[in-house]
């Protein structure tokens, strides 16, 4: 596997604050100060802003800002040297929610050097090496036990001497774990601490062992493959408290909230956000550990309100719902793992989900879905809501925007109902035909009402009159993704390749360049209504919708004699380039949204996770499409000299697809089942 590392990886918006890769089951780092130990903002379950786990101080004047660091997915190293001392450190976190630091100090001076072990998190109750936070706004408190393995709380290093030692902190949920229990975990750690680095190595290795191997002739894709899997691991959490009974994947480990210890203020990404769950499942389903993906979906269904609609969820609260394609994602997972028991378990929640969406977002006149709050499809301030009021200067005035029958909500609804129909058919449930008919009606309504013959595009509709909001939003390509379009509608997809609309250099703007309020840097008519980094969908590029648009383009290319393969490759490289700071593959740094013309990062939620990318490699680079009764392999012709996707787990069999100087080969459980001199479509039965 390609190694990921990044020298001095720090936040753009907080100068010098170091980023950190490894996470525990519930513990992670927002950012670290350049100091020995763990100081900065450390989090547990949600954003808690612990200022410190422990710190090692010395009695010399040291400018730690001059220290050099290297970020890796499983560790952070730091080095410093001046005329008086030399220092090196490796910081890591284990899955048991234990942070440890291996440090080496050399006294180069002629005077003794005193080191001091400190436990001083702001605002916490401190008793020796144990600390406990007050109850934070998520209704739990955090406890920590910290020690080093040198005698006492201070240590004197003689001139010319060197010392190597370890410091560690075990965190726990002090609302359900006692001080004695947390301390006992730390005591146990010291019995095998000499193996801690090997254990940390193994935890990363074990995760990557379940990842299919991918390599190709394009180095950026190779780096992005490993980086996206890192993001999946980094954003997975096991809260084990309150509303969370199973694992959950967060939308990011973002730093956006304020930094006041233990105070919740600002948008919280480290919670279940239902919009993202379907995107997470789309990628993570290709990992060999399918049970954890089941848990993501269980958490998703557990978050449902009285209407069966999943909501944003924290340990102690539920908030808004967001549009998503969760049922379709669950069906796509089934195609990979074949687990009927999970489908049977989830079927009541799935039926409630569809019924709830019809009740809350539907009307009797058609099967289209109405969005009343412009942010609830995850695309706030998308201009079609203001079309009927001629794009007012102040879009925050709620009287100036109009609820819409949305293309994205309606396409999600179609896919969810289509997926539920298939699940019912697989389980022998009598409602299969009902849902299949409903899905067909949704598709007919999308095409009959949302398609505009004159301009050849799909549009949102006024929620009462069905008048089209003539705004070319990126969601207008969603019907091609859902494969509900006819051949004569293919011209609508070609707006993606039009420089006057969506072909802006950094795929894809959220609205066409022709729109009067198009703004690539995220403002609204020159006013940054949500701040410089705020979400305003009137121009910027989001990985979220770029991934779906690329799926639409790739699928339609397969259906139409590969006519869009070259366009897919161009836009896919642009999207992949967004995963790296300034396009440098040695600096992985995916954020929430970008300027679609310049490529500038417009946000700083690093390692952000409300999109998919891995599935694009599997589905279009390797060309794998899993059906109920067969596997279709039809790679796009992208000009790669070679590629190899190895150990793809599909229903208990391991497939490898390769292309290179020896032609195209497909292996099933290491047996060659296809060979050809050219890339071609292959149907594997069974």
C-alpha positions as CSV (number, residue, x, y, z in Angstrom):
1,X,0.0,0.0,0.0
2,X,1.1,3.6,-0.7
3,X,2.3,5.3,2.5
4,X,0.6,8.5,3.5
5,X,2.6,11.2,5.3
6,X,2.5,14.9,5.4
7,X,5.3,17.1,6.9
8,X,4.0,19.8,9.3
9,X,0.3,19.1,8.5
10,X,-1.6,22.0,10.2
11,X,-4.9,23.8,9.9
12,X,-5.1,26.6,7.4
13,X,-7.4,28.6,9.7
14,X,-5.4,28.0,13.0
15,X,-1.8,28.7,12.3
16,X,0.6,26.0,13.5
17,X,-2.1,23.8,15.0
18,X,-1.0,20.2,14.1
19,X,-3.5,17.7,12.7
20,X,-3.5,14.1,14.1
21,X,-4.6,10.9,12.4
22,X,-5.2,8.0,14.8
23,X,-8.4,7.8,16.8
24,X,-9.7,5.6,19.6
25,X,-13.2,4.1,19.9
26,X,-14.4,7.5,21.3
27,X,-11.3,9.7,21.5
28,X,-9.7,11.8,18.9
29,X,-7.7,15.0,18.4
30,X,-9.1,18.2,16.9
31,X,-5.6,19.7,16.8
32,X,-2.4,19.6,18.9
33,X,0.0,22.4,19.9
34,X,3.6,21.9,19.1
35,X,4.6,20.8,22.6
36,X,5.8,17.6,24.1
37,X,2.7,15.5,25.1
38,X,-1.0,16.0,24.2
39,X,-2.0,19.7,24.4
40,X,-4.4,21.5,22.2
41,X,-8.0,20.4,21.7
42,X,-8.8,16.7,22.4
43,X,-12.3,15.3,22.0
44,X,-14.3,12.4,23.4
45,X,-17.6,11.1,21.8
46,X,-18.5,14.7,20.6
47,X,-16.6,18.0,20.7
48,X,-15.4,18.4,24.2
49,X,-12.3,20.6,23.8
50,X,-10.1,19.1,26.4
51,X,-7.1,21.4,26.5
52,X,-4.7,18.8,27.6
53,X,-4.2,15.2,28.5
54,X,-0.6,15.6,29.7
55,X,2.5,17.7,29.0
56,X,6.2,17.3,29.6
57,X,7.9,20.6,30.4
58,X,11.6,21.4,30.8
59,X,13.4,24.2,32.6
60,X,14.9,25.7,29.5
61,X,13.5,28.4,27.2
62,X,12.4,26.4,24.1
63,X,10.6,27.8,21.1
64,X,8.5,24.7,20.3
65,X,7.0,26.4,17.2
66,X,10.4,25.6,15.5
67,X,9.8,21.9,16.0
68,X,9.3,19.8,12.9
69,X,6.5,17.3,12.6
70,X,5.4,14.5,10.3
71,X,1.8,13.4,10.1
72,X,1.0,9.7,9.4
73,X,-2.5,8.0,9.5
74,X,-1.4,6.1,12.7
75,X,1.0,8.5,14.4
76,X,2.5,12.0,14.6
77,X,6.3,12.5,15.1
78,X,7.9,15.7,16.3
79,X,11.6,16.7,16.4
80,X,13.5,19.7,17.8
81,X,17.1,20.5,18.4
82,X,19.1,23.6,19.5
83,X,22.5,24.1,21.2
84,X,21.2,22.9,24.6
85,X,19.0,19.9,23.9
86,X,17.7,17.5,21.3
87,X,14.2,16.0,21.4
88,X,12.1,13.6,19.5
89,X,8.6,12.2,20.1
90,X,6.0,9.9,18.6
91,X,2.4,10.5,19.6
92,X,-0.3,7.8,19.1
93,X,-3.8,6.8,20.2
94,X,-5.0,3.2,20.7
95,X,-8.5,2.0,20.1
96,X,-9.0,1.6,23.9
97,X,-9.0,5.4,24.1
98,X,-5.5,5.6,25.4
99,X,-3.1,8.3,24.1
100,X,0.6,7.7,24.5
101,X,3.8,9.5,23.8
102,X,7.3,8.0,23.4
103,X,9.9,10.7,24.0
104,X,13.6,10.9,23.9
105,X,15.5,13.9,25.4
106,X,19.2,14.6,25.2
107,X,20.9,17.2,27.3
108,X,23.6,18.8,25.2
109,X,24.4,21.6,27.7
110,X,26.7,21.7,30.7
111,X,23.9,22.2,33.1
112,X,21.3,19.7,34.5
113,X,18.0,19.6,32.6
114,X,14.9,19.2,34.6
115,X,11.8,17.5,33.1
116,X,8.4,17.8,34.7
117,X,5.2,15.7,34.0
118,X,2.1,17.9,34.1
119,X,-1.6,17.2,34.1
120,X,-3.4,20.5,34.0
121,X,-6.5,20.5,31.6
122,X,-8.3,23.8,32.0
123,X,-11.6,23.7,33.8
124,X,-11.3,20.1,35.0
125,X,-11.1,18.7,38.5
126,X,-7.5,17.5,39.0
127,X,-6.3,15.0,41.6
128,X,-2.7,14.1,40.9
129,X,-2.6,12.3,37.6
130,X,-6.4,11.9,37.4
131,X,-8.8,14.6,36.0
132,X,-12.5,14.8,35.5
133,X,-14.4,17.3,33.4
134,X,-17.7,18.9,34.5
135,X,-20.8,17.5,32.8
136,X,-20.7,18.9,29.2
137,X,-23.7,19.8,27.2
138,X,-24.0,16.3,25.8
139,X,-24.9,15.0,29.3
140,X,-21.7,13.2,30.1
141,X,-18.4,13.9,31.7
142,X,-14.9,12.7,30.7
143,X,-12.4,11.2,33.1
144,X,-8.7,10.6,32.4
145,X,-5.8,8.9,34.2
146,X,-2.3,10.0,33.1
147,X,1.2,9.0,34.1
148,X,4.7,8.6,32.8
149,X,7.0,5.7,33.5
150,X,9.8,7.8,35.1
151,X,9.9,8.0,38.9
152,X,8.1,10.9,40.5
153,X,6.7,13.9,38.7
154,X,10.1,15.4,37.7
155,X,13.3,14.0,36.4
156,X,16.8,15.5,36.2
157,X,18.9,14.7,33.1
158,X,22.6,15.2,33.6
159,X,24.8,17.1,31.1
160,X,25.5,14.9,28.1
161,X,22.9,12.3,29.2
162,X,19.9,10.9,27.2
163,X,16.6,9.5,28.5
164,X,13.8,7.7,26.7
165,X,10.4,7.2,28.3
166,X,6.7,6.9,27.7
167,X,3.8,9.0,29.0
168,X,0.1,7.9,28.6
169,X,-3.4,8.9,29.4
170,X,-6.5,6.6,29.5
171,X,-9.8,8.4,28.9
172,X,-13.2,7.1,29.9
173,X,-16.8,8.2,30.1
174,X,-16.9,9.3,33.8
175,X,-20.7,9.3,33.7
176,X,-20.7,5.5,33.5
177,X,-17.1,4.5,34.3
178,X,-15.5,5.0,37.7
179,X,-12.1,6.5,38.4
180,X,-11.0,3.1,39.6
181,X,-12.1,1.5,36.3
182,X,-10.3,4.1,34.2
183,X,-7.2,3.8,36.3
184,X,-7.2,0.0,36.1
185,X,-7.1,0.3,32.2
186,X,-4.0,2.5,32.5
187,X,-2.4,0.2,35.1
188,X,-3.0,-2.8,32.7
189,X,-1.4,-0.8,29.8
190,X,1.9,-0.4,31.7
191,X,2.1,-4.2,31.9
192,X,2.5,-4.3,28.1
193,X,3.6,-0.8,27.3
194,X,6.8,-2.0,25.6
195,X,4.5,-3.5,22.9
196,X,2.3,-0.4,22.6
197,X,3.9,0.9,19.3
198,X,3.6,-2.5,17.8
199,X,-0.1,-2.7,18.9
200,X,-0.7,0.7,17.3
201,X,0.9,-0.5,14.1
202,X,-1.3,-3.6,14.2
203,X,-4.5,-1.7,14.6
204,X,-3.9,0.3,11.4
205,X,-2.6,-2.9,9.6
206,X,-5.7,-4.8,10.7
207,X,-8.0,-2.2,9.3
208,X,-6.1,-2.0,6.0
209,X,-6.1,-5.8,5.7
210,X,-9.9,-5.5,5.1
211,X,-9.4,-3.0,2.3
212,X,-9.3,-4.3,-1.3
213,X,-5.9,-3.4,-2.8
214,X,-5.8,-0.9,-5.6
215,X,-2.9,0.4,-7.6
216,X,-2.6,1.9,-11.1
217,X,-0.3,3.9,-13.3
218,X,-1.6,7.2,-11.9
219,X,0.1,8.0,-8.6
220,X,-2.6,10.5,-7.5
221,X,-5.2,7.7,-7.6
222,X,-3.0,5.4,-5.5
223,X,-2.5,8.1,-2.8
224,X,-6.2,9.0,-2.8
225,X,-7.2,5.3,-2.4
226,X,-5.3,5.0,0.8
227,X,-6.3,8.5,2.0
228,X,-10.0,7.9,1.5
229,X,-9.8,4.6,3.5
230,X,-8.0,6.6,6.2
231,X,-10.9,9.1,6.3
232,X,-13.3,6.2,6.7
233,X,-11.4,4.9,9.7
234,X,-10.8,8.3,11.1
235,X,-14.5,9.2,11.1
236,X,-15.8,5.9,12.6
237,X,-16.8,6.1,16.3
238,X,-18.2,3.8,18.9
239,X,-19.9,6.2,21.3
240,X,-21.5,3.5,23.5
241,X,-23.6,5.9,25.3
242,X,-27.1,7.5,25.2
243,X,-28.7,7.4,21.8
244,X,-25.9,5.4,20.2
245,X,-26.0,1.7,20.7
246,X,-23.9,0.8,17.6
247,X,-21.0,2.2,15.7
248,X,-21.6,5.5,13.8
249,X,-19.6,7.3,11.1
250,X,-19.3,11.0,11.6
251,X,-19.3,13.6,8.8
252,X,-15.9,14.7,10.0
253,X,-13.8,15.3,13.1
254,X,-14.2,19.0,12.4
255,X,-12.8,21.9,14.4
256,X,-15.5,24.3,13.3
257,X,-17.1,24.7,16.8
258,X,-15.7,27.2,19.3
259,X,-12.8,26.2,21.4
260,X,-14.2,26.9,24.9
261,X,-13.6,23.8,27.0
262,X,-16.8,21.6,27.5
263,X,-19.1,24.2,25.8
264,X,-21.1,23.2,22.7
265,X,-21.5,26.1,20.4
266,X,-21.5,26.0,16.6
267,X,-22.2,23.3,14.1
268,X,-21.3,19.9,15.3
269,X,-20.1,17.5,12.6
270,X,-19.2,14.7,15.1
271,X,-22.7,13.4,15.3
272,X,-24.9,11.2,13.1
273,X,-26.0,13.2,10.1
274,X,-28.4,11.1,8.0
275,X,-27.5,12.9,4.7
276,X,-24.0,11.4,5.0
277,X,-24.9,7.9,6.1
278,X,-25.9,6.8,2.6
279,X,-22.6,8.3,1.2
280,X,-20.6,6.5,3.9
281,X,-22.3,3.1,3.1
282,X,-21.6,3.6,-0.6
283,X,-17.9,3.6,0.0
284,X,-17.4,1.5,3.1
285,X,-19.5,-1.4,1.7
286,X,-16.3,-2.4,-0.2
287,X,-14.4,-3.1,3.1
288,X,-14.4,-6.7,4.1
289,X,-16.0,-5.9,7.5
290,X,-19.6,-5.7,6.4
291,X,-21.0,-5.9,10.0
292,X,-19.7,-2.4,10.9
293,X,-21.6,-1.1,7.9
294,X,-24.7,-2.8,9.2
295,X,-24.1,-0.9,12.5
296,X,-23.9,2.4,10.6
297,X,-27.3,1.7,9.2
298,X,-28.7,0.5,12.5
299,X,-27.7,3.8,14.0
300,X,-29.3,5.5,11.1
301,X,-32.6,3.7,11.6
302,X,-32.4,4.1,15.4
303,X,-32.4,7.9,14.9
304,X,-35.8,8.0,13.3
305,X,-38.6,10.2,14.6
306,X,-42.3,9.2,15.1
307,X,-42.7,9.3,11.3
308,X,-39.8,6.9,10.6
309,X,-37.6,9.7,9.3
310,X,-33.9,9.6,10.5
311,X,-32.6,12.7,12.2
312,X,-29.3,14.2,13.2
313,X,-28.4,12.5,16.5
314,X,-26.2,13.2,19.5
315,X,-25.8,11.2,22.6
316,X,-28.6,13.2,24.3
317,X,-30.6,14.8,21.5
318,X,-32.1,14.5,18.1
319,X,-32.3,17.5,15.7
320,X,-33.1,18.0,12.0
321,X,-33.7,15.3,9.4
322,X,-31.9,15.6,6.0
323,X,-32.6,14.1,2.6
324,X,-30.7,10.9,1.8
325,X,-30.7,7.6,-0.1
326,X,-30.3,5.4,2.9
327,X,-32.5,2.5,1.7
328,X,-30.9,2.4,-1.7
329,X,-27.5,2.3,0.0
330,X,-28.7,-0.6,2.2
331,X,-29.8,-2.5,-0.9
332,X,-26.5,-1.8,-2.6
333,X,-24.7,-3.2,0.5
334,X,-26.9,-6.4,0.3
335,X,-25.7,-6.9,-3.3
336,X,-22.2,-7.1,-1.9
337,X,-22.7,-9.1,1.3
338,X,-25.9,-11.1,0.6
339,X,-27.0,-10.8,4.2
340,X,-30.8,-11.4,4.2
341,X,-31.0,-11.4,8.0
342,X,-30.0,-7.8,8.2
343,X,-32.6,-6.9,5.6
344,X,-35.3,-8.7,7.5
345,X,-34.2,-7.0,10.7
346,X,-34.4,-3.6,9.0
347,X,-37.5,-4.1,7.0
348,X,-40.0,-2.5,9.4
349,X,-37.8,0.6,9.7
350,X,-37.5,0.8,5.9
351,X,-41.2,0.7,5.4
352,X,-41.7,3.3,8.1
353,X,-39.1,5.4,6.3
354,X,-40.9,5.5,3.0
355,X,-44.3,6.0,4.6
356,X,-42.9,8.9,6.7
357,X,-41.4,10.6,3.6
358,X,-44.7,10.3,1.7
359,X,-46.5,11.8,4.7
360,X,-44.1,14.7,5.5
361,X,-42.7,15.6,2.1
362,X,-45.4,14.3,-0.3
363,X,-48.8,15.3,-1.6
364,X,-51.6,13.4,-3.2
365,X,-51.3,15.1,-6.6
366,X,-48.0,13.3,-7.5
367,X,-45.1,11.3,-6.0
368,X,-42.6,14.2,-6.0
369,X,-41.1,15.3,-2.7
370,X,-41.4,18.9,-1.4
371,X,-38.6,20.6,0.6
372,X,-39.9,23.4,2.8
373,X,-36.5,24.3,4.5
374,X,-33.8,25.1,1.9
375,X,-31.0,23.5,4.0
376,X,-32.6,20.1,4.5
377,X,-31.2,18.5,1.3
378,X,-27.8,19.6,2.5
379,X,-27.7,22.4,-0.2
380,X,-28.6,25.6,1.6
381,X,-29.0,28.7,-0.4
382,X,-29.3,26.9,-3.7
383,X,-30.8,29.6,-5.9
384,X,-33.9,27.9,-7.2
385,X,-35.6,28.6,-3.8
386,X,-35.3,32.3,-4.6
387,X,-36.1,32.1,-8.3
388,X,-39.7,33.1,-7.8
389,X,-38.7,36.2,-5.8
390,X,-36.1,37.3,-8.3
391,X,-33.1,36.6,-6.1
392,X,-33.4,39.2,-3.3
393,X,-30.4,40.8,-1.8
394,X,-31.3,39.3,1.6
395,X,-31.9,35.6,1.2
396,X,-32.2,35.2,5.0
397,X,-35.7,36.7,4.8
398,X,-37.9,33.7,4.9
399,X,-40.7,35.4,3.1
400,X,-38.4,35.7,0.0
401,X,-37.9,32.0,-0.7
402,X,-40.4,29.4,-2.0
403,X,-40.6,25.7,-1.0
404,X,-39.9,23.4,-3.9
405,X,-40.5,20.0,-5.3
406,X,-36.9,19.2,-5.4
407,X,-35.1,17.1,-8.0
408,X,-32.7,15.7,-5.4
409,X,-35.3,14.7,-2.8
410,X,-37.5,13.2,-5.5
411,X,-34.6,11.1,-7.0
412,X,-33.6,9.9,-3.5
413,X,-37.2,9.0,-2.9
414,X,-37.3,7.0,-6.2
415,X,-34.1,5.2,-5.3
416,X,-35.2,4.4,-1.8
417,X,-38.6,3.0,-3.0
418,X,-36.9,1.1,-5.8
419,X,-34.5,-0.4,-3.3
420,X,-37.3,-1.2,-0.8
421,X,-39.2,-3.0,-3.7
422,X,-36.1,-5.1,-4.4
423,X,-35.6,-5.9,-0.7
424,X,-39.3,-7.0,-0.3
425,X,-38.9,-9.2,-3.4
426,X,-35.7,-10.8,-2.0
427,X,-37.5,-11.4,1.3
428,X,-40.7,-12.7,-0.3
429,X,-42.7,-9.7,1.2
430,X,-46.1,-9.1,-0.3
431,X,-45.5,-5.3,-0.6
432,X,-42.8,-5.7,-3.3
433,X,-45.3,-5.0,-6.2
434,X,-46.7,-1.9,-4.4
435,X,-43.3,-0.3,-4.0
436,X,-42.3,-1.2,-7.5
437,X,-45.4,0.6,-8.8
438,X,-44.7,3.5,-6.6
439,X,-41.1,3.8,-7.9
440,X,-42.3,3.7,-11.4
441,X,-44.8,6.5,-10.7
442,X,-42.0,8.7,-9.1
443,X,-39.8,8.2,-12.2
444,X,-42.7,9.1,-14.5
445,X,-43.5,12.3,-12.4
446,X,-39.8,13.4,-12.5
447,X,-39.7,13.1,-16.3
448,X,-43.1,14.5,-16.9
449,X,-42.9,17.5,-14.6
450,X,-39.3,18.3,-14.0
451,X,-37.9,17.9,-17.5
452,X,-37.9,21.0,-19.7
453,X,-38.0,20.1,-23.3
454,X,-36.9,23.5,-24.5
455,X,-33.8,23.8,-22.4
456,X,-33.2,20.0,-22.1
457,X,-32.7,19.9,-18.3
458,X,-34.4,18.9,-15.1
459,X,-35.6,21.6,-12.7
460,X,-37.1,22.1,-9.3
461,X,-40.8,23.1,-9.2
462,X,-42.9,25.5,-7.3
463,X,-44.5,23.4,-4.6
464,X,-48.0,24.6,-5.3
465,X,-48.2,25.4,-9.1
466,X,-45.5,23.0,-10.5
467,X,-44.0,26.0,-12.3
468,X,-40.3,25.3,-13.0
469,X,-37.7,27.2,-11.2
470,X,-35.4,27.8,-14.2
471,X,-32.2,27.4,-12.3
472,X,-29.7,24.8,-13.5
473,X,-28.6,23.3,-10.2
474,X,-26.1,20.4,-10.1
475,X,-29.0,18.2,-8.9
476,X,-30.4,18.4,-12.4
477,X,-28.1,15.5,-13.3
478,X,-29.4,13.2,-10.5
479,X,-32.1,11.6,-12.8
480,X,-29.2,10.2,-15.0
481,X,-27.6,8.8,-11.8
482,X,-30.9,7.0,-11.0
483,X,-31.1,5.8,-14.6
484,X,-34.6,7.0,-15.1
485,X,-33.9,9.1,-18.2
486,X,-34.5,8.2,-21.9
487,X,-32.0,8.4,-24.7
488,X,-33.5,11.6,-26.1
489,X,-32.8,13.3,-22.8
490,X,-29.1,12.6,-22.9
491,X,-28.3,16.2,-23.9
492,X,-29.1,17.4,-20.4
493,X,-26.1,15.5,-19.1
494,X,-23.9,17.4,-21.5
495,X,-24.3,20.6,-19.6
496,X,-21.6,19.1,-17.4
497,X,-19.2,19.5,-20.3
498,X,-20.3,23.0,-21.2
499,X,-17.9,25.8,-20.0
500,X,-20.8,28.2,-19.9
501,X,-22.5,26.0,-17.3
502,X,-20.7,23.3,-15.2
503,X,-17.3,22.8,-16.9
504,X,-15.4,25.4,-14.8
505,X,-12.0,23.6,-14.3
506,X,-12.7,22.1,-10.8
507,X,-15.7,19.8,-11.0
508,X,-18.5,20.8,-10.4
509,X,-20.1,24.1,-9.4
510,X,-23.3,23.7,-7.5
511,X,-25.1,26.0,-9.9
512,X,-24.6,26.8,-13.6
513,X,-22.4,29.9,-14.4
514,X,-25.4,31.4,-16.2
515,X,-27.3,31.9,-13.0
516,X,-27.5,35.6,-11.9
517,X,-26.3,34.8,-8.4
518,X,-23.6,32.4,-9.3
519,X,-20.7,33.0,-7.0
520,X,-17.7,30.6,-7.1
521,X,-16.3,31.9,-3.8
522,X,-19.5,31.2,-1.8
523,X,-21.0,34.6,-1.2
524,X,-24.5,35.8,-2.1
525,X,-24.4,38.8,-4.4
526,X,-21.1,39.9,-2.8
527,X,-22.3,39.3,0.8
528,X,-20.7,36.4,2.8
529,X,-23.9,35.7,4.6
530,X,-22.5,32.7,6.4
531,X,-18.9,34.0,6.7
532,X,-15.9,33.3,4.5
533,X,-16.1,29.6,4.9
534,X,-19.9,29.2,5.1
535,X,-22.0,26.8,3.1
536,X,-23.8,28.7,0.3
537,X,-24.7,26.5,-2.7
538,X,-24.8,29.2,-5.3
539,X,-21.5,28.3,-7.0
540,X,-18.9,26.4,-4.9
541,X,-18.0,22.8,-5.7
542,X,-18.9,20.1,-3.1
543,X,-17.4,16.6,-3.2
544,X,-20.8,15.5,-2.1
545,X,-22.5,16.3,-5.4
546,X,-19.5,15.9,-7.5
547,X,-19.4,12.2,-6.6
548,X,-23.0,11.7,-7.6
549,X,-22.6,13.7,-10.8
550,X,-19.6,11.5,-11.7
551,X,-21.6,8.4,-11.0
552,X,-24.3,9.8,-13.4
553,X,-21.7,10.5,-16.1
554,X,-20.0,7.1,-15.7
555,X,-23.2,5.1,-15.7
556,X,-24.5,6.9,-18.8
557,X,-21.2,6.3,-20.5
558,X,-21.5,2.6,-20.0
559,X,-25.0,2.7,-21.3
560,X,-24.1,4.7,-24.4
561,X,-21.1,2.9,-25.9
562,X,-18.5,4.6,-23.6
563,X,-19.0,8.0,-25.2
564,X,-18.3,10.0,-22.0
565,X,-15.3,8.0,-20.8
566,X,-12.9,10.8,-21.6
567,X,-15.1,13.4,-19.9
568,X,-15.4,11.2,-16.8
569,X,-11.6,10.8,-16.6
570,X,-11.1,14.6,-16.8
571,X,-13.6,15.4,-14.1
572,X,-12.6,12.5,-12.0
573,X,-9.0,13.7,-11.9
574,X,-10.2,17.2,-11.0
575,X,-12.2,15.7,-8.1
576,X,-9.3,13.5,-7.0
577,X,-7.0,16.6,-7.1
578,X,-9.3,18.2,-4.5
579,X,-8.1,15.6,-2.0
580,X,-4.6,17.2,-1.9
581,X,-3.5,20.6,-0.8
582,X,-2.6,22.6,-3.9
583,X,-2.7,19.3,-5.9
584,X,0.4,18.0,-4.0
585,X,0.0,14.3,-3.5
586,X,2.3,14.5,-0.5
587,X,-0.3,16.7,1.3
588,X,-3.7,14.9,1.7
589,X,-6.2,17.5,2.8
590,X,-9.9,17.1,1.7
591,X,-12.3,19.8,2.9
592,X,-16.0,20.4,2.5
593,X,-16.1,22.7,-0.5
594,X,-14.0,24.5,-3.1
595,X,-14.0,27.4,-5.6
596,X,-15.0,25.6,-8.8
597,X,-12.8,27.9,-11.0
598,X,-9.6,28.4,-9.0
599,X,-9.8,25.2,-6.9
600,X,-9.2,27.3,-3.7
601,X,-10.3,25.5,-0.5
602,X,-13.3,27.5,0.9
603,X,-13.6,25.6,4.1
604,X,-11.2,24.0,6.6
605,X,-13.0,20.9,7.9
606,X,-10.1,18.6,7.2
607,X,-10.6,14.9,6.3
608,X,-14.2,15.8,5.6
609,X,-16.5,12.9,4.9
610,X,-19.8,13.6,3.2
611,X,-19.0,12.2,-0.2
612,X,-17.7,9.0,-1.8
613,X,-14.7,8.3,-4.0
614,X,-13.8,4.7,-3.5
615,X,-17.0,3.5,-5.2
616,X,-16.1,5.5,-8.3
617,X,-12.8,3.6,-8.6
618,X,-14.5,0.2,-8.1
619,X,-17.5,1.1,-10.4
620,X,-15.8,2.9,-13.2
621,X,-12.0,2.5,-13.1
622,X,-12.4,-1.3,-12.5
623,X,-15.9,-1.2,-13.9
624,X,-17.6,-3.5,-11.3
625,X,-21.4,-3.5,-11.1
626,X,-22.9,-6.1,-8.8
627,X,-26.4,-7.3,-9.7
628,X,-28.6,-9.8,-7.8
629,X,-27.9,-12.5,-10.3
630,X,-24.6,-11.5,-11.8
631,X,-21.5,-9.3,-11.7
632,X,-20.9,-7.0,-14.7
633,X,-17.4,-5.8,-15.2
634,X,-17.2,-3.0,-17.7
635,X,-14.2,-0.6,-17.1
636,X,-14.3,2.8,-18.6
637,X,-11.5,3.5,-21.1
638,X,-9.5,6.1,-19.1
639,X,-6.1,5.8,-20.7
640,X,-4.5,4.2,-17.7
641,X,-1.4,2.1,-18.7
642,X,-2.4,-0.4,-16.0
643,X,-4.5,-1.0,-12.9
644,X,-5.2,-3.8,-10.5
645,X,-8.1,-4.0,-8.0
646,X,-7.4,-7.0,-5.8
647,X,-9.5,-9.0,-3.2
648,X,-12.9,-7.4,-3.8
649,X,-15.1,-9.4,-1.4
650,X,-18.5,-10.1,-3.1
651,X,-20.7,-12.6,-1.3
652,X,-17.8,-14.5,0.1
653,X,-15.7,-14.7,-3.1
654,X,-12.7,-12.6,-3.8
655,X,-12.4,-11.0,-7.2
656,X,-9.4,-9.3,-8.8
657,X,-9.7,-7.2,-12.0
658,X,-6.5,-6.1,-13.7
659,X,-5.5,-4.4,-16.9
660,X,-2.0,-3.9,-18.4
661,X,0.5,-5.2,-20.9
662,X,-0.9,-8.7,-20.5
663,X,-4.4,-7.5,-21.3
664,X,-7.5,-7.7,-19.1
665,X,-7.8,-10.4,-16.5
666,X,-10.5,-11.3,-14.0
667,X,-9.9,-13.7,-11.1
668,X,-12.4,-15.3,-8.8
669,X,-10.8,-16.8,-5.7
670,X,-7.4,-16.8,-7.6
671,X,-8.8,-18.7,-10.6
672,X,-8.8,-16.9,-13.9
673,X,-12.4,-16.6,-15.2
674,X,-11.7,-14.1,-18.0
675,X,-8.8,-13.1,-20.2
676,X,-8.8,-10.7,-23.2
677,X,-6.5,-8.4,-25.0
678,X,-8.8,-5.4,-24.7
679,X,-10.9,-3.8,-22.0
680,X,-14.4,-5.1,-22.5
681,X,-17.7,-5.8,-20.9
682,X,-17.8,-9.1,-19.1
683,X,-20.8,-10.7,-17.4
684,X,-20.0,-13.2,-14.6
685,X,-22.9,-15.4,-13.6
686,X,-23.6,-16.6,-10.1
